[in-house]
Amino acid sequence: MARHRSAITGRYISTAAAARHLRTSVTVSGSNKSTATTHRSAITGRYVTPATAQRHPKTTVTENG
């Protein structure tokens, strides 16, 4: 089951809200089983460096392992 998370608030949002806010939402499937903290861009969906996440806090989701 895929869930959607807001990059701005970090909270889970509905599918309709994710469709309305494409640039600031990330679709998360499954759980993060890693022990490391990772950062993902809401715009591209790719993992980014901590420095990039710090420069773009409203479009980056931090996933704690």
N, C-alpha and C positions, 0 to 999 in steps of 0.2 A: 504494500500500500504506500503510495507516494503522498508525502505531506509537503506543505509549502510553508516557508519561513520568511518573514519580513527582514530585510537587511537593516532597516532603520531601527525597529524595535527589538528584533531578535525573537519575537513571538511567532507562534504558528498561526497561519491565516487560512481562510477558506479558499477553495479553488476559484471562486468568482473574484475574490479580492486579488489573488495572484494573477489572474487574467487581466485585471484592470491596471496592475502595477508591475509590468513585466521587467522594468529595469531595476526594481528594488526588491524583487522576491526571488527566492531560490527554492527549487524543488528538491526535497530530500527524500531518498528512498533507502529504507533500512536504517540501521543504527551505526554510529561511529564506533567501531571496535578498536580503534587505534588508541595508543596511550599518549600520543603527541597532540598538541594544539595546532590546528590547521586553519587557514583562511581561504575562503572561496569568494570570487567575484560574482556578484549577482547579475552583472551585465553579460559576461562571457561564460560563466560557469566553470572557469578554470581555477586551479589553486594559485594563490599569489603569495608573495613574500610578506613577512610581518611589516616591513617598511611601507609596502604598497597598501596594506590594510589600514595602517595608521594614517596615511594620506587621504584615503577614501573611506571613511567610516560609515557613510550612509549607503554605500553600494557594496559592502563587504560583509560576509557572515563569518563569524569566528566559531569554529567547531572544537569544543574541548573534548579530548579523549578520555 
